[in-house]
Amino acid sequence: MDYHAFVSTVKEVSGISDKKVNFLFLILSMDFHYSFKNTEESSVLFDTHMEKWLSQYFNRPVSKKETSEICSIVSPENPALFCPYIWNSERQMKK
């Protein structure tokens, strides 16, 4: 399935936000190895963890747009995949 078609279809369900759709996309991609077309256009899950980690790394506030650009550079074939890496890194820093 095409990434954009997947997002559009799932968002038709009441109460499903961009963040929830992209969480589902990551679960299907990473855990179930489901292949999507156009993953290079995947959305970055800009949440407090991403914002905090990148802001600390760059020593300044980082916007959602900047985060998307950074993730596209780090993981051009699927920018959303950089998010779980950041979440895991932040958890490791807390230990």
Backbone as CSV, one residue per row, in Angstrom:
resi,resn,N_x,N_y,N_z,CA_x,CA_y,CA_z,C_x,C_y,C_z
1,MET,0.844,-1.178,0.000,0.000,0.000,0.000,0.889,1.243,0.000
2,ASP,0.402,2.261,-0.602,1.089,3.547,-0.616,0.966,4.209,0.760
3,TYR,2.043,4.799,1.225,2.054,5.456,2.535,0.928,6.478,2.652
4,HIS,0.766,7.328,1.650,-0.250,8.383,1.706,-1.666,7.803,1.700
5,ALA,-1.886,6.755,0.917,-3.203,6.099,0.897,-3.503,5.481,2.262
6,PHE,-2.482,4.878,2.878,-2.641,4.301,4.205,-3.045,5.375,5.213
7,VAL,-2.319,6.477,5.217,-2.609,7.570,6.152,-4.029,8.088,5.933
8,SER,-4.391,8.328,4.692,-5.741,8.842,4.391,-6.834,7.879,4.841
9,THR,-6.636,6.603,4.585,-7.639,5.598,4.935,-7.813,5.487,6.446
10,VAL,-6.716,5.413,7.168,-6.799,5.241,8.629,-7.343,6.497,9.301
11,LYS,-7.010,7.670,8.774,-7.491,8.916,9.377,-8.993,9.109,9.217
12,GLU,-9.635,8.305,8.378,-11.084,8.379,8.240,-11.793,7.880,9.500
13,VAL,-11.095,7.112,10.315,-11.662,6.609,11.567,-11.699,7.772,12.568
14,SER,-12.829,7.965,13.185,-13.001,9.051,14.145,-12.005,8.927,15.292
15,GLY,-11.346,10.031,15.616,-10.418,10.062,16.741,-8.992,9.683,16.396
16,ILE,-8.728,9.374,15.147,-7.374,8.995,14.744,-6.645,10.235,14.232
17,SER,-5.561,10.570,14.885,-4.765,11.739,14.538,-3.558,11.332,13.694
18,ASP,-2.824,12.329,13.211,-1.597,12.062,12.450,-0.622,11.231,13.264
19,LYS,-0.505,11.568,14.533,0.443,10.854,15.391,0.066,9.376,15.528
20,LYS,-1.214,9.097,15.743,-1.656,7.706,15.885,-1.468,6.933,14.584
21,VAL,-1.774,7.563,13.460,-1.593,6.904,12.166,-0.124,6.555,11.964
22,ASN,0.744,7.475,12.303,2.170,7.223,12.087,2.743,6.227,13.087
23,PHE,2.172,6.159,14.284,2.557,5.083,15.210,2.198,3.730,14.603
24,LEU,0.980,3.643,14.071,0.548,2.402,13.436,1.441,2.071,12.242
25,PHE,1.778,3.067,11.453,2.693,2.881,10.320,4.026,2.299,10.781
26,LEU,4.585,2.851,11.863,5.857,2.345,12.380,5.733,0.912,12.899
27,ILE,4.646,0.617,13.582,4.429,-0.748,14.091,4.345,-1.730,12.932
28,LEU,3.560,-1.385,11.929,3.431,-2.274,10.777,4.766,-2.437,10.042
29,SER,5.500,-1.349,9.913,6.788,-1.387,9.207,7.852,-2.146,9.986
30,MET,7.994,-1.815,11.254,9.090,-2.360,12.055,8.791,-3.744,12.628
31,ASP,7.614,-3.911,13.180,7.297,-5.166,13.866,6.748,-6.242,12.933
32,PHE,5.984,-5.807,11.935,5.355,-6.775,11.045,5.976,-6.797,9.653
33,HIS,7.002,-5.948,9.454,7.761,-5.904,8.189,6.875,-5.696,6.970
34,TYR,5.818,-4.910,7.160,4.931,-4.593,6.057,5.600,-3.540,5.190
35,SER,5.594,-3.757,3.900,6.234,-2.816,2.974,5.215,-1.801,2.461
36,PHE,5.609,-0.557,2.534,4.806,0.533,2.001,5.572,1.186,0.854
37,LYS,4.840,1.760,-0.075,5.451,2.573,-1.116,5.538,4.002,-0.609
38,ASN,6.494,4.750,-1.093,6.671,6.176,-0.773,6.984,6.438,0.700
39,THR,7.719,5.515,1.342,8.079,5.726,2.746,9.037,6.894,2.929
40,GLU,9.702,7.298,1.852,10.602,8.449,1.963,9.822,9.730,2.263
41,GLU,8.512,9.668,2.145,7.654,10.811,2.450,6.933,10.651,3.792
42,SER,7.369,9.680,4.598,6.710,9.439,5.881,6.862,10.636,6.810
43,SER,5.873,10.805,7.660,5.868,11.929,8.593,6.631,11.587,9.862
44,VAL,7.309,12.574,10.356,8.059,12.438,11.597,7.099,12.661,12.758
45,LEU,7.222,11.840,13.781,6.384,11.987,14.970,7.030,13.011,15.892
46,PHE,6.667,14.254,15.693,7.243,15.340,16.480,6.515,15.401,17.811
47,ASP,7.146,14.826,18.826,6.559,14.826,20.164,7.557,15.431,21.140
48,THR,7.220,15.418,22.407,8.093,16.036,23.406,9.461,15.356,23.468
49,HIS,9.493,14.045,23.221,10.776,13.336,23.264,11.698,13.799,22.142
50,MET,11.148,13.882,20.943,11.942,14.341,19.799,12.408,15.778,20.017
51,GLU,11.485,16.629,20.430,11.813,18.040,20.640,12.899,18.190,21.699
52,LYS,12.756,17.497,22.806,13.729,17.588,23.904,15.106,17.083,23.469
53,TRP,15.132,15.912,22.848,16.410,15.305,22.462,17.145,16.177,21.451
54,LEU,16.445,16.607,20.400,17.095,17.423,19.375,17.466,18.807,19.905
55,SER,16.627,19.384,20.750,16.948,20.686,21.335,18.193,20.603,22.211
56,GLN,18.317,19.516,22.958,19.525,19.327,23.769,20.749,19.100,22.881
57,TYR,20.565,18.315,21.831,21.672,18.018,20.925,22.193,19.286,20.246
58,PHE,21.273,20.129,19.782,21.660,21.359,19.082,21.790,22.557,20.018
59,ASN,21.483,22.346,21.285,21.609,23.390,22.305,20.762,24.623,21.971
60,ARG,19.577,24.370,21.415,18.619,25.432,21.094,17.291,24.776,20.748
61,PRO,16.195,25.530,20.823,14.904,24.954,20.450,14.902,24.521,18.975
62,VAL,14.261,23.406,18.698,14.170,22.874,17.344,12.689,22.784,16.963
63,SER,12.350,23.297,15.795,10.961,23.302,15.339,10.577,21.971,14.695
64,LYS,9.287,21.812,14.473,8.773,20.612,13.799,9.347,20.531,12.381
65,LYS,9.407,21.659,11.695,9.946,21.692,10.328,11.415,21.259,10.321
66,GLU,12.206,21.795,11.254,13.613,21.406,11.347,13.757,19.919,11.662
67,THR,12.893,19.427,12.544,12.930,18.010,12.902,12.667,17.142,11.676
68,SER,11.705,17.524,10.875,11.412,16.773,9.650,12.607,16.777,8.705
69,GLU,13.247,17.920,8.580,14.428,18.024,7.711,15.567,17.152,8.233
70,ILE,15.799,17.174,9.532,16.860,16.372,10.147,16.590,14.891,9.930
71,CYS,15.360,14.474,10.188,15.005,13.063,10.032,15.111,12.621,8.579
72,SER,14.801,13.509,7.644,14.927,13.181,6.221,16.379,13.013,5.804
73,ILE,17.261,13.728,6.446,18.696,13.599,6.152,19.249,12.321,6.766
74,VAL,18.879,12.063,8.007,19.401,10.893,8.723,18.829,9.588,8.162
75,SER,17.556,9.597,7.823,16.885,8.383,7.337,16.076,8.716,6.077
76,PRO,16.757,8.967,4.963,16.050,9.428,3.762,15.033,8.434,3.196
77,GLU,15.252,7.147,3.386,14.315,6.160,2.849,13.036,6.042,3.677
78,ASN,13.086,6.510,4.933,11.904,6.486,5.796,12.172,7.389,7.009
79,PRO,11.925,8.691,6.877,12.235,9.633,7.955,11.617,9.280,9.306
80,ALA,10.447,8.665,9.308,9.777,8.320,10.564,10.577,7.319,11.387
81,LEU,11.439,6.545,10.748,12.223,5.539,11.477,13.248,6.138,12.439
82,PHE,13.572,7.403,12.251,14.526,8.032,13.168,13.900,8.258,14.546
83,CYS,12.580,8.385,14.593,11.882,8.652,15.859,12.107,7.553,16.902
84,PRO,11.899,6.270,16.572,12.134,5.229,17.586,13.577,5.214,18.087
85,TYR,14.510,5.555,17.232,15.908,5.636,17.662,16.070,6.711,18.741
86,ILE,15.468,7.856,18.520,15.545,8.961,19.487,14.861,8.571,20.792
87,TRP,13.681,7.960,20.698,12.967,7.558,21.912,13.809,6.582,22.722
88,ASN,14.420,5.637,22.054,15.260,4.663,22.748,16.485,5.340,23.362
89,SER,17.088,6.248,22.635,18.253,6.977,23.159,17.898,7.760,24.410
90,GLU,16.737,8.402,24.387,16.321,9.179,25.556,16.099,8.263,26.762
91,ARG,15.491,7.100,26.529,15.291,6.131,27.632,16.634,5.684,28.199
92,GLN,17.598,5.431,27.323,18.910,4.986,27.771,19.614,6.062,28.595
93,MET,19.407,7.322,28.241,20.032,8.439,28.967,19.482,8.550,30.385
94,LYS,18.226,8.140,30.584,17.600,8.228,31.897,18.092,7.159,32.856
95,LYS,18.651,6.084,32.329,19.110,4.976,33.179,20.403,5.301,33.879
